[in-house]
Amino acid sequence: MSKLEKLIKKLCPNGVEYKELNTLVDYIQPTKYIVKSTKYNDEYDIPVLTPGQTFILGYTNEKEGIYNAYYLMILQQLLGGLISSLK
């Protein structure tokens, strides 16, 4: 039994409802949200995110190519994109 299965058995004795990810979140292809310049500056306000080890590449002052969301989930390799605001 996996660690996850043990936790479910312990914390959810009646089981859990499994849902497909696409029923919980909206997928958005990230291509149109790529900033033009890689000249980042910590003085700027808008973080440039990546699913890599650093997560925040830097900060930009660009106004175009910016996705504005309160919730943001970035998935690497699995979907190759970003998933925006939770439903």
C-alpha positions in Angstrom: 0.0 0.0 0.0 1.4 3.4 -1.0 1.8 6.3 1.4 -1.1 8.1 -0.3 -3.4 5.0 0.0 -2.5 4.8 3.7 -3.3 8.5 4.2 -6.6 8.1 2.4 -7.5 5.1 4.5 -6.6 6.9 7.7 -8.1 10.3 7.0 -11.0 9.4 4.6 -12.4 6.1 5.9 -15.3 6.4 3.5 -13.0 6.9 0.5 -12.5 10.0 -1.7 -14.1 11.2 -4.9 -11.7 11.2 -7.8 -12.1 13.9 -10.4 -10.3 14.5 -13.6 -8.1 17.6 -13.5 -9.9 19.2 -16.4 -13.1 19.3 -14.3 -11.5 21.4 -11.7 -9.3 23.8 -13.6 -9.1 25.6 -16.9 -6.1 24.9 -19.2 -4.6 27.8 -21.0 -1.9 27.4 -23.6 0.9 29.7 -22.4 2.3 30.7 -25.8 0.6 34.1 -25.8 1.9 34.9 -22.3 5.6 35.0 -23.1 7.3 38.3 -22.4 9.5 39.7 -25.2 12.5 40.8 -23.2 14.7 38.7 -20.9 16.2 41.8 -19.4 14.6 41.3 -16.0 15.0 43.6 -13.1 14.2 43.1 -9.4 12.9 46.7 -9.4 10.0 45.8 -11.7 6.6 44.5 -10.3 5.5 41.7 -12.5 7.1 38.2 -11.9 8.1 36.1 -14.9 7.4 32.5 -13.9 8.9 29.2 -15.1 8.3 25.6 -14.0 12.1 25.2 -13.7 14.0 25.0 -10.4 14.1 28.8 -9.9 10.3 29.3 -10.5 10.7 33.1 -10.7 13.0 34.0 -13.5 12.9 37.6 -12.7 10.6 40.6 -12.9 9.4 42.6 -16.0 7.8 45.9 -16.6 6.1 44.7 -19.8 2.4 45.3 -20.1 1.7 42.9 -23.0 2.0 39.1 -22.8 1.1 39.2 -19.1 -1.5 36.8 -17.6 -3.3 38.3 -14.6 -4.7 35.7 -12.2 -5.1 35.3 -8.5 -4.5 31.5 -8.6 -2.0 30.0 -11.0 -0.7 26.5 -11.3 2.2 25.7 -13.5 2.7 22.1 -14.5 6.0 21.0 -16.1 6.2 18.1 -18.6 2.9 16.6 -17.6 0.9 19.1 -19.6 3.6 21.4 -20.9 1.7 24.5 -20.0 0.0 26.4 -17.3 -3.4 26.0 -15.7 -5.1 29.1 -14.6 -7.7 30.0 -12.0 -9.4 27.3 -10.2 -13.1 26.8 -11.0 
